[in-house]
Structure formats: C-alpha cells, structure tokens
Amino acid sequence: MRTVTATASTAALAVGLMRGAIARAERSTVDASWERAASMSQRRSYVAAAELGRRIYAAGGMVGETGRPLGTVSRYDPRLDAWETLAPLPEPTRAAAAAAFRGRIVVAGGTTAEGNVTSVVALDPGTNRWRRLAPLPEPRFNHELVAAGGRLFALGGFHEGREKRDVFVYEPTRGRWRSGTPLPRPAHAFGAVAFRGDLWVVGGRRGERVLREVWILDPRTERWRRGPVLPRPMELLGLAVHGDELHAVWESTYQVYDASTGAWHQGPRPGVTRHALSAFAVGGVLYTVGGCTTALRDSPVVERLALG
C-alpha cells in the first residue's frame, strides 16, 4: 500500500492491519457483482473528485512511483458512460480535496511540485474556467472538503510531518475562511460526506494506526459526536451516500452503513482492489474511480455496482 505521507513503516503496518482485519468473519449482504465502466484516459490516484449534476469530476492526482502531480481535469457522464477532458488545474496538484459548491467544483489544498499549498480554485462547468478563491489558512493534503449547511468545511489532513485537527469553514457571504470546531482527534486520509443533515468523518490514519473511528458534526452547532465505528479499519477510502446508506470502499473492504438499522454490513468485494480512490452514488449506481492497486500501480479503472 502506498500513502502520500512520510514513512515506509507506516505503509507496512497498514498492510498488516488490513490483513488482520480481513480475517474477521462478516456476513454478506447482497448477491451483486461489480462491472467495468469507461476508464479514465490516464491512470492516477489521490484525485480531487466531486459530483455535480449527476456527473463526476476528477481533478489532478498523481501517477507513478515518483508521485508526479497532475493537472488533468475530466468529467464522467454515467448516462453516456464516457469521459471528457476539461480545462486543467491552474497548477498540477495531488492529494487535494474537492467538493461541489454553489454550482461549481472547488478544489482546495494538496501538494504541488513546490510542496504543500493553501490554494483554493473553483471550476465553473458552464464556462470551463477556473478562478481563485480565498486560500486556506494553512497548507493541507490528505484532507477532506465537504459542503454542508451552505458552507464549505476543510477537515483535518497532513502538514509538516503530522496529522491535523483543524477545521476551516468557508463563509461565502464573506468570501473567506474561519476556524471551526476542531476534529475530536487529529487524522488524515479519511473519508467525509454530508449525510442526513450532518457531516460524517469515517476512518483515516493517525500515526501508525489505521482507524475505525467515525465522527459526526452538526453543521448548525458545529459540535462533534461519536458515530458507529467501522467493522474494519479503513484509510484512503472512497465514501459515498445513497439514500439512507453510506458506502465505504477501500481495497478489498466494502462496508455499508444502513441508517435504518444503525449498523454496518459487508458489501460485495470490488473486482479491482484500490486505495486512494473516489466513490460516488449516481442514479442508483455506485462508482469507484481511479486509485492505486495493491500492486502499487496507479489505475484509470472505474467500476460500478447497481445498488437497487
């Protein structure tokens, strides 16, 4: 497993934790199988991705063992099962975070050839042009960006050799970021989504530990509470919302949280196991995009699974 952080020992321990977790028995939920959708034009992982208007946008990322950042931006239309190339990022960037916000795709932070950055840029799909927004207060990568309650939340991440607790909140009426309520514990490489009116943070990494933690933020009060812990530790995961369900995918692990039962259960194993991928539920279908395989090769693969 490869992660954009610091040490080889971190990756080795993550593999060990994963293997131990996989040995635990779980029940199967649905008799369903993944199938291939149209691949991206370029293999890449650590992409900043978001869904807007039932189409998936993938910006930047990295390719190769050197971790070379990419400026490529592309859009996937599930109805056509086809990708198109859009205007590139203003600067090639990997391990940034993205969210759909006010009809635009916002990409924040990440790592460029010059190092970790505070840059925030927004793509207008109608004009296919990028413009700059107020930068983050501090550089971040392996963080998450979520739109909730009419604001943007930039959560956690990694900088200067350690995980961060900071939460930065973008107030569109003021056009600037402010400090929000920090994460209960520092973390990076987690998944985060808006779900049932709250903001959910799932899994991630802290030091040498891959996490099972789930934290929930009420965007109105900006107070955190504990959520239902994962059955297995997960990091660099794809996380998607489908109705009252959360779908979390990481390598061979696919967990589904059902809000009606308050429990996680196992979904069908993906065909191509990847970390540092993105996941979206569009039109009743779960899509997993890009990532790095367990053979440590960046992938252009897109898989889909009918959710029913």
C-alpha positions as CSV (number, residue, x, y, z in Angstrom):
1,M,0.0,0.0,0.0
2,R,1.2,3.5,-0.8
3,T,0.2,6.6,1.0
4,V,1.3,10.2,0.5
5,T,2.7,10.8,4.0
6,A,6.1,10.1,5.4
7,T,7.4,6.6,6.2
8,A,7.6,3.1,4.7
9,S,6.9,1.7,8.1
10,T,3.5,3.4,8.1
11,A,2.6,1.6,4.9
12,A,3.9,-1.7,6.2
13,L,1.8,-1.5,9.3
14,A,-1.3,-0.5,7.3
15,V,-0.9,-3.7,5.3
16,G,-0.6,-5.8,8.5
17,L,-3.7,-4.2,10.0
18,M,-5.7,-4.7,6.8
19,R,-4.8,-8.4,6.7
20,G,-5.7,-8.9,10.3
21,A,-9.0,-7.2,9.8
22,I,-9.9,-9.1,6.7
23,A,-9.5,-12.3,8.7
24,R,-12.5,-11.4,10.8
25,A,-15.8,-13.0,9.8
26,E,-18.5,-10.9,8.3
27,R,-21.8,-11.6,6.7
28,S,-22.6,-11.0,3.0
29,T,-25.5,-8.7,2.2
30,V,-26.4,-8.8,-1.4
31,D,-25.7,-11.1,-4.3
32,A,-24.4,-8.5,-6.7
33,S,-21.2,-8.0,-8.8
34,W,-19.2,-5.1,-9.9
35,E,-18.6,-4.4,-13.6
36,R,-16.3,-2.1,-15.5
37,A,-17.3,1.3,-16.7
38,A,-15.3,3.5,-19.1
39,S,-11.8,4.1,-17.7
40,M,-10.2,7.5,-17.3
41,S,-7.8,8.5,-20.1
42,Q,-4.9,8.4,-17.7
43,R,-4.1,6.2,-14.7
44,R,-4.0,8.2,-11.5
45,S,-4.6,8.1,-7.7
46,Y,-5.1,10.8,-5.0
47,V,-7.5,12.6,-7.2
48,A,-9.7,15.5,-6.0
49,A,-13.2,14.4,-7.1
50,A,-16.7,15.6,-6.7
51,E,-20.2,15.0,-8.2
52,L,-22.3,17.8,-9.6
53,G,-25.4,17.5,-11.7
54,R,-25.1,13.7,-11.8
55,R,-21.7,13.9,-13.4
56,I,-18.4,13.1,-11.7
57,Y,-15.4,15.5,-11.9
58,A,-11.8,14.2,-11.3
59,A,-9.1,16.9,-10.9
60,G,-5.4,16.4,-10.6
61,G,-3.9,13.5,-8.7
62,M,-0.6,11.6,-9.1
63,V,0.9,9.0,-11.3
64,G,4.0,6.8,-11.0
65,E,6.3,6.0,-8.1
66,T,7.7,9.5,-8.2
67,G,4.3,10.8,-7.1
68,R,4.3,13.3,-10.0
69,P,1.3,15.7,-9.6
70,L,-1.1,16.1,-12.5
71,G,-3.1,19.0,-13.8
72,T,-5.6,16.8,-15.7
73,V,-9.3,17.5,-15.2
74,S,-12.0,15.3,-16.6
75,R,-15.7,14.7,-16.3
76,Y,-17.6,11.4,-16.4
77,D,-21.2,11.2,-17.6
78,P,-22.8,8.0,-16.3
79,R,-25.6,8.2,-18.9
80,L,-23.2,8.0,-21.7
81,D,-20.5,6.0,-19.9
82,A,-17.9,8.4,-21.3
83,W,-15.3,10.9,-20.1
84,E,-14.4,14.3,-21.5
85,T,-11.4,16.5,-20.8
86,L,-11.9,19.9,-19.2
87,A,-9.6,22.9,-18.6
88,P,-6.6,21.7,-16.5
89,L,-6.0,22.8,-12.9
90,P,-4.1,26.1,-12.7
91,E,-1.2,24.1,-11.2
92,P,-0.7,20.3,-11.2
93,T,-1.7,19.0,-7.7
94,R,-2.1,15.7,-5.9
95,A,-3.8,14.8,-2.7
96,A,-6.1,17.8,-2.8
97,A,-9.8,17.8,-1.8
98,A,-12.8,18.7,-3.8
99,A,-16.5,19.5,-3.3
100,A,-19.4,20.7,-5.4
101,F,-20.5,24.1,-4.0
102,R,-22.9,26.7,-5.5
103,G,-22.8,25.1,-8.9
104,R,-19.0,24.9,-9.1
105,I,-16.3,22.4,-8.4
106,V,-14.0,23.7,-5.6
107,V,-10.5,22.2,-5.2
108,A,-8.6,23.0,-2.1
109,G,-5.0,22.4,-0.9
110,G,-2.9,19.4,-1.9
111,T,0.7,19.1,-2.9
112,T,2.4,20.6,-6.0
113,A,6.0,20.2,-7.3
114,E,6.8,23.1,-4.9
115,G,5.3,21.5,-1.8
116,N,2.1,21.6,0.2
117,V,-0.2,24.5,-0.7
118,T,-3.1,26.6,0.5
119,S,-4.6,27.3,-2.9
120,V,-8.3,27.1,-3.5
121,V,-9.7,27.2,-7.0
122,A,-13.2,26.8,-8.4
123,L,-14.3,25.5,-11.8
124,D,-17.4,26.9,-13.5
125,P,-18.7,23.9,-15.6
126,G,-20.6,26.3,-17.9
127,T,-17.6,28.4,-18.9
128,N,-15.0,25.7,-18.3
129,R,-12.8,28.3,-16.5
130,W,-11.1,28.2,-13.1
131,R,-11.0,31.1,-10.7
132,R,-9.2,31.6,-7.4
133,L,-11.0,31.8,-4.1
134,A,-9.6,32.8,-0.7
135,P,-6.7,30.4,0.2
136,L,-6.8,28.0,3.2
137,P,-5.3,29.5,6.4
138,E,-2.7,26.7,6.3
139,P,-1.4,24.2,3.7
140,R,-3.1,20.8,3.8
141,F,-3.0,17.4,1.9
142,N,-4.8,14.1,2.5
143,H,-7.7,16.2,4.0
144,E,-11.3,16.4,3.0
145,L,-13.6,19.1,1.7
146,V,-17.4,18.9,2.3
147,A,-20.3,21.3,1.5
148,A,-22.8,21.4,4.4
149,G,-25.2,24.0,5.7
150,G,-24.4,26.5,2.9
151,R,-20.7,26.5,3.8
152,L,-17.5,24.6,2.9
153,F,-15.7,22.6,5.6
154,A,-12.0,21.7,5.1
155,L,-11.2,19.0,7.6
156,G,-8.0,17.6,9.1
157,G,-5.2,16.4,6.8
158,F,-1.5,16.3,6.9
159,H,1.2,19.0,7.1
160,E,4.7,19.4,8.5
161,G,5.0,15.7,9.3
162,R,1.9,15.3,11.4
163,E,-1.9,14.9,11.2
164,K,-4.1,18.0,11.9
165,R,-7.3,18.5,13.9
166,D,-8.1,21.9,12.3
167,V,-11.4,22.5,10.6
168,F,-11.6,25.6,8.4
169,V,-15.0,26.9,7.4
170,Y,-15.6,28.9,4.2
171,E,-18.3,31.6,4.6
172,P,-19.4,32.5,1.0
173,T,-21.0,35.8,2.1
174,R,-17.6,37.0,3.4
175,G,-15.5,35.2,0.9
176,R,-13.1,33.9,3.5
177,W,-12.2,31.0,5.8
178,R,-12.5,30.9,9.6
179,S,-11.6,28.4,12.2
180,G,-14.3,25.9,13.1
181,T,-14.6,23.4,15.9
182,P,-11.6,21.1,15.5
183,L,-11.8,17.3,14.9
184,P,-12.0,15.4,18.2
185,R,-8.7,13.8,17.3
186,P,-6.1,14.6,14.6
187,A,-6.4,12.4,11.5
188,H,-5.8,12.3,7.7
189,A,-6.6,10.0,4.8
190,F,-10.2,9.6,6.0
191,G,-13.5,9.9,4.0
192,A,-16.0,12.7,4.7
193,V,-19.5,13.4,3.3
194,A,-22.7,15.2,4.1
195,F,-25.2,12.6,5.3
196,R,-28.7,13.1,6.8
197,G,-28.1,16.7,7.5
198,D,-24.8,16.1,9.3
199,L,-21.1,15.9,8.3
200,W,-19.6,12.4,8.7
201,V,-15.9,11.6,9.0
202,V,-15.1,7.9,8.5
203,G,-11.8,6.0,9.1
204,G,-8.4,7.5,8.3
205,R,-5.0,7.4,9.8
206,R,-3.3,8.6,12.9
207,G,0.4,7.9,13.3
208,E,0.9,4.2,12.6
209,R,-2.8,3.4,13.2
210,V,-5.5,2.8,10.5
211,L,-8.7,3.9,12.1
212,R,-12.2,2.5,12.7
213,E,-13.4,5.8,14.1
214,V,-16.5,7.7,12.9
215,W,-17.2,11.3,14.0
216,I,-20.3,13.3,13.2
217,L,-20.5,17.1,13.1
218,D,-23.8,19.0,13.3
219,P,-23.1,21.9,10.9
220,R,-25.6,24.1,12.7
221,T,-24.0,23.9,16.1
222,E,-20.5,22.8,14.9
223,R,-20.5,20.2,17.7
224,W,-19.0,16.7,17.2
225,R,-20.3,13.4,18.5
226,R,-19.2,9.8,18.1
227,G,-20.7,7.7,15.2
228,P,-21.0,4.0,14.6
229,V,-17.4,2.6,14.4
230,L,-16.3,0.7,11.3
231,P,-16.2,-3.1,11.5
232,R,-12.7,-2.8,9.9
233,P,-10.1,-0.1,9.9
234,M,-10.0,1.9,6.6
235,E,-7.9,4.7,5.2
236,L,-7.6,6.4,1.8
237,L,-11.1,5.2,1.1
238,G,-13.9,6.2,-1.2
239,L,-17.1,7.2,0.6
240,A,-20.5,7.8,-1.0
241,V,-24.1,8.4,0.1
242,H,-27.0,6.5,-1.4
243,G,-30.3,7.4,0.3
244,D,-30.0,6.3,4.0
245,E,-26.8,4.4,3.3
246,L,-23.1,5.2,3.5
247,H,-20.9,3.1,1.2
248,A,-17.2,2.9,2.1
249,V,-14.7,1.2,-0.2
250,W,-11.0,0.5,0.4
251,E,-9.1,-2.2,-1.4
252,S,-10.9,-5.5,-0.8
253,T,-13.0,-4.0,2.0
254,Y,-16.5,-2.6,1.2
255,Q,-18.7,-1.6,4.1
256,V,-22.3,-0.3,4.0
257,Y,-23.9,1.7,6.9
258,D,-27.7,1.5,7.0
259,A,-29.2,4.3,9.0
260,S,-32.5,2.4,9.3
261,T,-30.7,-0.3,11.3
262,G,-27.8,1.7,12.7
263,A,-25.4,-0.9,11.7
264,W,-22.6,-1.6,9.2
265,H,-22.6,-4.7,6.9
266,Q,-20.4,-6.1,4.2
267,G,-20.9,-5.4,0.5
268,P,-19.6,-7.5,-2.4
269,R,-15.8,-7.4,-2.9
270,P,-14.7,-5.0,-5.7
271,G,-13.2,-6.5,-8.8
272,V,-10.1,-4.3,-8.8
273,T,-8.9,-3.5,-5.2
274,R,-7.6,0.0,-4.9
275,H,-6.8,2.6,-2.2
276,A,-6.7,6.4,-2.7
277,L,-9.8,6.1,-4.8
278,S,-13.0,8.1,-5.1
279,A,-16.6,6.8,-4.8
280,F,-19.9,8.3,-5.8
281,A,-23.5,7.1,-5.9
282,V,-25.3,8.4,-9.0
283,G,-28.7,7.3,-10.3
284,G,-28.8,4.2,-8.0
285,V,-25.3,3.1,-9.1
286,L,-22.1,3.1,-7.1
287,Y,-19.0,4.2,-9.0
288,T,-15.4,3.9,-7.8
289,V,-12.8,6.0,-9.7
290,G,-9.1,5.6,-10.1
291,G,-6.8,4.9,-7.1
292,C,-3.7,2.8,-6.5
293,T,-3.9,-1.0,-6.7
294,T,-2.5,-3.4,-4.1
295,A,0.4,-3.9,-6.6
296,L,1.2,-0.2,-6.1
297,R,0.2,0.8,-9.6
298,D,-2.0,3.8,-10.3
299,S,-5.2,2.9,-12.1
300,P,-7.6,4.5,-14.6
301,V,-10.2,1.9,-13.7
302,V,-13.8,2.9,-13.0
303,E,-16.1,0.1,-11.6
304,R,-19.8,0.3,-11.0
305,L,-22.3,-1.6,-8.9
306,A,-26.1,-1.4,-9.1
307,L,-27.4,-0.6,-5.6
308,G,-31.1,-1.4,-6.2
